[in-house]
Amino acid sequence: MKVANVGITVVNKKVPLVLGDEVVLKRELDYKYDKNAIKCLKNGEFIGYVCSDDYKVPDNCIVNKKLVPYFKYLNEISGKIITSDTIVYAKDDDRAETAYIIEVYLPDIEAKEREKEKVLKVLIDGNVGKVGEEKELLAKYNLEKEEVFIDDKPIGNIVELRHKDSILTDYKYLLEDNADILIKAEEGKYLFGEIVLSKESEDKIKEEYMRNLIEDIVERKIDTEENIKDKIAYINENNIPKCLFTNILKTYIKYDEEDLCFMKKPEFLYRDKSGVLKRALHYLTMKDKNITLVGERGAGKSTMAETIAWLFNRPVITISFSRDIDKYDIWGYKTIDITEEGERKVVFVDGPLTKAIKNGYITIFDEINVADPGVLESMNSVLDHRRQIYISELGQIKAHENFMAITTENDDTYQGVNKLNEAFRDRFIRIRCTGHDSIKELLKSKNPYIKSEVLEVLDDIYKGIRLLIKEGEISEKSLTIRGFENVAISYDPEIITLKESLIDCVVNQGDNEDDREHIMNIINMEVL
């Protein structure tokens, strides 16, 4: 329960009001001048209305539309008069009115939503006489007889259980002996009631729902059982809620053979220590949302984006931006094709973004803030609620429902980056990624017996590689934390030297020969 203040414009001045008077607020759905109208009553008599945006309400007061969501859970909101004030009609500054300030008591909406999640709707084949609107009957479920009882009198069997919008066909495992069933209504030969789920039963429902989803995905050959097991192990390791992964699984679709070459498990998966991946996944399960991953080089932005694509089981195309990339590189171009009859024909070749939009790919825009502003502006309509783009050679293209855009952006402290246009920037939820300043604690957790002097050397090498990435000397893909973990786990001075282990686990993971040479130089300075 929380307290808020509202202003009341008095319409019925015949009802006397004094400080401390108790009042109630109710919706007035048929008020033609304001769809958010909320009336105020004292002892059942109408007083006036809660102030709307039309008024410059007193400080610390909320307008009527802010109260509307609470009426989803309450028929009325109680409060009391705490003071009076003067308010001004916003469209006419000369029009001032006296208002009363009401202190109201509001429920915790999030708690109400959580309670709602824990309710099973029950349909019972039975009859106990008319159940009035204000009358509720408490029944019990007998597990052995599989019947519902009121005061030891059987009234019928459960014929259906519904959780949220899903009918549970296999539900008996959820019901406990003597479980309460609150019967709330009667219609024909059926009774309607509710059962409040225990935490254990709620978890069972979630597990069952996920299991059914996975069975369907595997049966339709959308993904493999082995791959999904890897994903579940990953989400458990990185503290991603199963309910969030269930929402991701619900988006899985079967792609054509030609799309499958754009789907793969990344060589390195993002290790989420601060919850940023969880937040990113949550936003991307919402309709028409895109995200920007921003941070220093080496913070794992590209790795996170590739991990997201793997978890969503979608083809992914990465567009690495530079000042030389133009709109034809993005959208496509005309070219001359030779038909089987030997005739020359003008055809349009889809660009990577066009292909992604049509087929429902995840598109990673790498280093977006070095792109030409004109190229970015051409994308606006496909990145907002419209989700469509006009290409003169193809006409209007509506984006596939699984199309998703992720941008990676370096900090604006780096040279050569542009300040993004506000319209483009506003189409993305921005998530800041931070790299590990030190990996000593992480490596110690992987091998508690590793010597402190070895930890210091590994940490110094890691910091040196991060510095090279930040200065733009090597690619951020050349930094592998897992490689350092492998060194910490596998290094054994009686079998393998520290330098040999670093070469195998860290250097050889470099993105190219130049990067590997730079990393080797750092290792040579730290390890004899």
ZAVOSE-264219 format. One record per residue (C-alpha): residue number from 1; residue in three letters; y, x, z. Coordinates in steps of 0.5 Angstrom, whole numbers. Example, Ala and Ser with C-alpha at 12.3 -4.5 7.8 and 13.67 -1.06 7.14 Angstrom:
<pts>
  pos  code      v      u      w
    1   ala     -9     25     16
    2   ser     -2     27     14
</pts>
This chain:
<pts>
  pos  code      v      u      w
    1   met      0      0      0
    2   lys      7      3     -2
    3   val     14      0     -1
    4   ala     19     -1     -6
    5   asn     26     -5     -7
    6   val     28    -10    -12
    7   gly     35    -14    -13
    8   ile     35    -21    -13
    9   thr     40    -25    -17
   10   val     41    -31    -13
   11   val     41    -38    -17
   12   asn     40    -43    -12
   13   lys     45    -42     -7
   14   lys     43    -48     -3
   15   val     38    -44      1
   16   pro     41    -40      6
   17   leu     39    -33      7
   18   val     39    -28     12
   19   leu     37    -21     13
   20   gly     30    -21     15
   21   asp     28    -27     12
   22   glu     21    -27      9
   23   val     20    -28      1
   24   val     15    -28     -4
   25   leu     15    -26    -11
   26   lys     11    -30    -17
   27   arg     11    -29    -25
   28   glu     15    -34    -29
   29   leu     11    -34    -35
   30   asp     14    -39    -39
   31   tyr     21    -37    -38
   32   lys     24    -36    -45
   33   tyr     30    -31    -44
   34   asp     25    -26    -41
   35   lys     18    -25    -42
   36   asn     18    -21    -35
   37   ala     21    -26    -31
   38   ile     19    -26    -24
   39   lys     22    -31    -19
   40   cys     23    -31    -12
   41   leu     22    -36     -7
   42   lys     23    -37      1
   43   asn     19    -42      4
   44   gly     16    -45     -3
   45   glu     24    -46     -5
   46   phe     26    -42    -11
   47   ile     32    -37    -10
   48   gly     33    -33    -16
   49   tyr     30    -28    -20
   50   val     28    -20    -20
   51   cys     34    -16    -23
   52   ser     32    -14    -30
   53   asp     34     -8    -35
   54   asp     40    -13    -36
   55   tyr     43    -11    -30
   56   lys     46     -4    -27
   57   val     41     -5    -21
   58   pro     43     -2    -14
   59   asp     40      5    -13
   60   asn     33      6    -11
   61   cys     31     -1    -14
   62   ile     26     -2    -19
   63   val     27     -8    -25
   64   asn     22    -13    -26
   65   lys     18    -10    -31
   66   lys     16     -5    -26
   67   leu     13    -10    -22
   68   val      9    -14    -28
   69   pro      3     -9    -27
   70   tyr      2    -11    -20
   71   phe      1    -18    -22
   72   lys     -6    -16    -25
   73   tyr     -8    -16    -18
   74   leu     -4    -21    -14
   75   asn     -2    -28    -15
   76   glu      4    -26    -11
   77   ile      8    -20     -8
   78   ser     11    -21     -1
   79   gly     17    -18      2
   80   lys     23    -19      6
   81   ile     31    -19      5
   82   ile     34    -12      8
   83   thr     41    -12      6
   84   ser     46    -15      0
   85   asp     50    -12     -5
   86   thr     54    -13    -11
   87   ile     51    -12    -18
   88   val     54    -11    -25
   89   tyr     51    -15    -31
   90   ala     50     -9    -36
   91   lys     53    -12    -42
   92   asp     59    -14    -39
   93   asp     62     -9    -34
   94   asp     67    -15    -31
   95   arg     61    -19    -29
   96   ala     59    -18    -22
   97   glu     54    -22    -18
   98   thr     52    -22    -11
   99   ala     45    -20    -10
  100   tyr     40    -19     -4
  101   ile     36    -13     -4
  102   ile     28    -15     -2
  103   glu     23    -10      1
  104   val     17    -11     -2
  105   tyr     10     -9     -1
  106   leu      5     -6     -7
  107   pro     -2     -5     -7
  108   asp     -5      2    -10
  109   ile     -6      0    -17
  110   glu    -11      6    -18
  111   ala    -15      4    -12
  112   lys    -15     -3    -15
  113   glu    -18      0    -21
  114   arg    -23      4    -18
  115   glu    -25     -2    -14
  116   lys    -26     -6    -21
  117   glu    -30      0    -23
  118   lys    -35     -1    -18
  119   val    -37     -9    -19
  120   leu    -43    -11    -22
  121   lys    -42    -18    -25
  122   val    -48    -23    -24
  123   leu    -51    -29    -28
  124   ile    -55    -33    -24
  125   asp    -60    -39    -26
  126   gly    -59    -43    -21
  127   asn    -55    -49    -17
  128   val    -52    -50    -11
  129   gly    -47    -56    -12
  130   lys    -40    -55    -14
  131   val    -37    -48    -12
  132   gly    -29    -50    -11
  133   glu    -24    -45    -14
  134   glu    -22    -43     -7
  135   lys    -29    -43     -4
  136   glu    -34    -37     -5
  137   leu    -41    -37     -2
  138   leu    -45    -30      0
  139   ala    -52    -30     -2
  140   lys    -57    -24     -2
  141   tyr    -62    -21     -6
  142   asn    -69    -21     -4
  143   leu    -72    -15     -8
  144   glu    -79    -17     -7
  145   lys    -79    -24     -9
  146   glu    -73    -22    -14
  147   glu    -69    -28    -12
  148   val    -63    -30    -10
  149   phe    -62    -33     -3
  150   ile    -57    -37      1
  151   asp    -59    -38      8
  152   asp    -66    -37      7
  153   lys    -66    -42      1
  154   pro    -68    -39     -6
  155   ile    -62    -41    -11
  156   gly    -65    -38    -17
  157   asn    -66    -31    -21
  158   ile    -61    -26    -24
  159   val    -61    -27    -31
  160   glu    -56    -22    -33
  161   leu    -52    -16    -30
  162   arg    -46    -14    -33
  163   his    -42     -7    -32
  164   lys    -35     -7    -35
  165   asp    -36    -10    -42
  166   ser    -44     -7    -42
  167   ile    -50    -12    -41
  168   leu    -55     -8    -37
  169   thr    -62    -10    -40
  170   asp    -65     -5    -35
  171   tyr    -62     -7    -28
  172   lys    -67     -8    -22
  173   tyr    -67     -1    -21
  174   leu    -60     -2    -18
  175   leu    -61     -8    -14
  176   glu    -63     -6     -6
  177   asp    -66    -11     -2
  178   asn    -62    -16      2
  179   ala    -56    -14     -2
  180   asp    -50    -18     -2
  181   ile    -48    -22     -8
  182   leu    -41    -26     -8
  183   ile    -42    -32    -12
  184   lys    -35    -34    -14
  185   ala    -36    -40    -19
  186   glu    -41    -45    -22
  187   glu    -41    -47    -30
  188   gly    -47    -52    -32
  189   lys    -54    -49    -29
  190   tyr    -51    -42    -28
  191   leu    -47    -39    -22
  192   phe    -43    -33    -23
  193   gly    -42    -27    -18
  194   glu    -41    -20    -16
  195   ile    -44    -14    -13
  196   val    -40     -8    -11
  197   leu    -44     -2    -13
  198   ser    -46      3     -8
  199   lys    -44     10    -10
  200   glu    -51     12    -12
  201   ser    -52      6    -16
  202   glu    -46      7    -20
  203   asp    -48     14    -21
  204   lys    -55     11    -24
  205   ile    -51      7    -29
  206   lys    -47     13    -31
  207   glu    -53     17    -32
  208   glu    -57     11    -35
  209   tyr    -51     10    -40
  210   met    -51     17    -42
  211   arg    -58     18    -43
  212   asn    -58     12    -48
  213   leu    -52     15    -52
  214   ile    -56     22    -52
  215   glu    -63     19    -54
  216   asp    -59     15    -60
  217   ile    -55     21    -62
  218   val    -61     25    -63
  219   glu    -65     19    -66
  220   arg    -60     19    -71
  221   lys    -60     26    -72
  222   ile    -52     27    -71
  223   asp    -54     32    -66
  224   thr    -60     36    -63
  225   glu    -63     35    -56
  226   glu    -62     43    -55
  227   asn    -55     43    -57
  228   ile    -53     37    -52
  229   lys    -57     40    -47
  230   asp    -53     47    -48
  231   lys    -46     42    -48
  232   ile    -49     39    -41
  233   ala    -50     46    -38
  234   tyr    -43     48    -40
  235   ile    -39     42    -37
  236   asn    -43     43    -31
  237   glu    -41     50    -30
  238   asn    -34     48    -32
  239   asn    -33     42    -27
  240   ile    -32     37    -33
  241   pro    -34     30    -31
  242   lys    -40     27    -34
  243   cys    -36     21    -35
  244   leu    -31     25    -39
  245   phe    -37     28    -43
  246   thr    -39     21    -44
  247   asn    -33     19    -47
  248   ile    -34     24    -52
  249   leu    -41     23    -54
  250   lys    -38     16    -56
  251   thr    -34     19    -61
  252   tyr    -40     22    -65
  253   ile    -42     20    -72
  254   lys    -46     23    -77
  255   tyr    -43     27    -82
  256   asp    -45     29    -89
  257   glu    -49     35    -91
  258   glu    -43     39    -94
  259   asp    -39     38    -88
  260   leu    -44     41    -83
  261   cys    -42     48    -86
  262   phe    -36     47    -82
  263   met    -40     45    -75
  264   lys    -42     51    -71
  265   lys    -43     53    -64
  266   pro    -37     58    -62
  267   glu    -40     65    -61
  268   phe    -36     65    -54
  269   leu    -34     59    -50
  270   tyr    -28     58    -46
  271   arg    -29     59    -39
  272   asp    -25     54    -35
  273   lys    -22     56    -28
  274   ser    -16     52    -28
  275   gly    -18     45    -30
  276   val    -14     46    -37
  277   leu    -20     44    -41
  278   lys    -21     38    -37
  279   arg    -14     36    -38
  280   ala    -15     37    -46
  281   leu    -21     34    -47
  282   his    -18     28    -43
  283   tyr    -12     27    -48
  284   leu    -16     28    -54
  285   thr    -21     22    -52
  286   met    -15     18    -52
  287   lys    -12     14    -59
  288   asp     -8     18    -63
  289   lys     -7     24    -59
  290   asn     -6     31    -61
  291   ile     -5     37    -56
  292   thr     -2     44    -57
  293   leu     -5     50    -53
  294   val      1     55    -51
  295   gly      1     62    -48
  296   glu      1     69    -49
  297   arg     -4     73    -53
  298   gly    -11     73    -50
  299   ala    -10     67    -46
  300   gly    -16     64    -50
  301   lys    -13     59    -54
  302   ser    -17     60    -60
  303   thr    -23     60    -56
  304   met    -21     54    -52
  305   ala    -20     50    -59
  306   glu    -26     52    -62
  307   thr    -30     50    -55
  308   ile    -27     43    -56
  309   ala    -29     42    -63
  310   trp    -36     44    -61
  311   leu    -36     39    -55
  312   phe    -34     34    -60
  313   asn    -39     35    -65
  314   arg    -34     35    -71
  315   pro    -33     40    -77
  316   val    -27     44    -75
  317   ile    -22     48    -80
  318   thr    -17     53    -78
  319   ile    -11     54    -81
  320   ser     -8     61    -79
  321   phe      0     60    -81
  322   ser      5     65    -83
  323   arg     11     65    -87
  324   asp      8     65    -93
  325   ile      4     59    -92
  326   asp      7     53    -96
  327   lys      5     46    -97
  328   tyr      1     47   -103
  329   asp     -4     51    -98
  330   ile     -4     46    -94
  331   trp     -5     39    -98
  332   gly     -8     42   -104
  333   tyr     -6     43   -112
  334   lys     -7     41   -119
  335   thr    -11     46   -123
  336   ile    -15     46   -130
  337   asp    -22     44   -130
  338   ile    -27     44   -136
  339   thr    -31     38   -137
  340   glu    -39     39   -139
  341   glu    -36     37   -146
  342   gly    -32     43   -146
  343   glu    -25     39   -145
  344   arg    -19     41   -141
  345   lys    -18     36   -135
  346   val    -12     37   -130
  347   val    -15     36   -123
  348   phe    -13     36   -116
  349   val    -16     40   -111
  350   asp    -16     38   -104
  351   gly    -12     43    -99
  352   pro    -16     44    -92
  353   leu    -11     39    -88
  354   thr    -13     34    -94
  355   lys    -20     35    -93
  356   ala    -20     34    -85
  357   ile    -16     28    -86
  358   lys    -20     25    -90
  359   asn    -27     27    -87
  360   gly    -25     27    -80
  361   tyr    -25     34    -78
  362   ile    -21     38    -72
  363   thr    -16     42    -75
  364   ile    -14     48    -71
  365   phe     -7     50    -73
  366   asp     -7     57    -71
  367   glu      0     60    -69
  368   ile      4     54    -71
  369   asn     11     57    -69
  370   val     11     62    -74
  371   ala     10     57    -80
  372   asp     16     55    -85
  373   pro     19     49    -81
  374   gly     19     45    -88
  375   val     11     45    -88
  376   leu     11     42    -81
  377   glu     16     37    -83
  378   ser     11     34    -88
  379   met      6     33    -83
  380   asn      9     28    -79
  381   ser      7     22    -81
  382   val     -1     24    -80
  383   leu      0     26    -73
  384   asp      4     20    -70
  385   his      1     13    -69
  386   arg      2     12    -77
  387   arg     -4     17    -78
  388   gln     -3     17    -86
  389   ile      0     21    -91
  390   tyr      3     20    -98
  391   ile      1     25   -103
  392   ser      4     24   -110
  393   glu     -3     26   -114
  394   leu     -7     22   -109
  395   gly     -3     16   -106
  396   gln     -3     14    -99
  397   ile     -9     17    -95
  398   lys    -11     14    -88
  399   ala    -13     19    -83
  400   his    -21     18    -81
  401   glu    -21     16    -74
  402   asn    -24     22    -72
  403   phe    -19     27    -75
  404   met    -16     31    -69
  405   ala    -10     36    -69
  406   ile    -10     42    -64
  407   thr     -4     47    -65
  408   thr     -4     54    -62
  409   glu      3     57    -60
  410   asn      5     64    -57
  411   asp     10     64    -52
  412   asp     17     64    -55
  413   thr     18     71    -52
  414   tyr     14     74    -58
  415   gln     18     77    -64
  416   gly     17     73    -70
  417   val     16     66    -67
  418   asn     21     60    -69
  419   lys     23     54    -65
  420   leu     19     48    -67
  421   asn     23     42    -69
  422   glu     23     37    -64
  423   ala     20     31    -68
  424   phe     14     36    -69
  425   arg     14     38    -62
  426   asp     14     31    -60
  427   arg      7     29    -63
  428   phe      3     34    -59
  429   ile      2     34    -51
  430   arg      3     41    -49
  431   ile     -2     45    -45
  432   arg      0     52    -42
  433   cys     -6     57    -42
  434   thr     -6     63    -38
  435   gly    -10     69    -38
  436   his    -14     72    -32
  437   asp     -9     78    -30
  438   ser    -15     81    -26
  439   ile    -23     80    -27
  440   lys    -25     84    -21
  441   glu    -26     77    -17
  442   leu    -30     74    -23
  443   leu    -34     81    -24
  444   lys    -36     81    -17
  445   ser    -39     74    -17
  446   lys    -43     76    -23
  447   asn    -46     82    -19
  448   pro    -44     83    -12
  449   tyr    -47     90    -11
  450   ile    -43     93    -17
  451   lys    -39     99    -14
  452   ser    -31     98    -13
  453   glu    -30    104    -17
  454   val    -33    101    -23
  455   leu    -30     95    -22
  456   glu    -23     98    -22
  457   val    -25    102    -29
  458   leu    -27     95    -32
  459   asp    -21     92    -29
  460   asp    -16     97    -32
  461   ile    -20     97    -39
  462   tyr    -19     89    -39
  463   lys    -12     90    -37
  464   gly    -11     95    -43
  465   ile    -14     91    -48
  466   arg    -10     85    -46
  467   leu     -3     89    -47
  468   leu     -6     91    -54
  469   ile     -6     84    -55
  470   lys      0     82    -53
  471   glu      4     87    -57
  472   gly      0     85    -63
  473   glu     -4     91    -64
  474   ile    -11     87    -64
  475   ser    -13     80    -65
  476   glu    -14     76    -59
  477   lys    -21     75    -61
  478   ser    -23     82    -59
  479   leu    -22     80    -52
  480   thr    -29     78    -49
  481   ile    -29     76    -42
  482   arg    -37     75    -43
  483   gly    -37     82    -45
  484   phe    -35     85    -39
  485   glu    -39     80    -35
  486   asn    -45     83    -39
  487   val    -43     90    -37
  488   ala    -42     88    -30
  489   ile    -49     85    -30
  490   ser    -53     90    -34
  491   tyr    -50     97    -32
  492   asp    -55    102    -29
  493   pro    -53    109    -28
  494   glu    -61    111    -28
  495   ile    -62    108    -35
  496   ile    -55    107    -39
  497   thr    -48    110    -38
  498   leu    -42    106    -37
  499   lys    -39    108    -43
  500   glu    -45    106    -47
  501   ser    -45     99    -44
  502   leu    -38     98    -46
  503   ile    -39    100    -53
  504   asp    -45     95    -53
  505   cys    -42     89    -50
  506   val    -34     90    -51
  507   val    -33     95    -56
  508   asn    -38     92    -61
  509   gln    -35     85    -60
  510   gly    -28     87    -63
  511   asp    -26     82    -69
  512   asn    -25     88    -74
  513   glu    -26     96    -75
  514   asp    -19     97    -73
  515   asp    -19     93    -66
  516   arg    -26     96    -64
  517   glu    -22    103    -65
  518   his    -16    101    -61
  519   ile    -21     99    -55
  520   met    -25    105    -56
  521   asn    -19    109    -55
  522   ile    -18    105    -48
  523   ile    -25    106    -46
  524   asn    -24    114    -47
  525   met    -18    114    -43
  526   glu    -22    111    -37
  527   val    -29    113    -38
  528   leu    -31    120    -38
</pts>
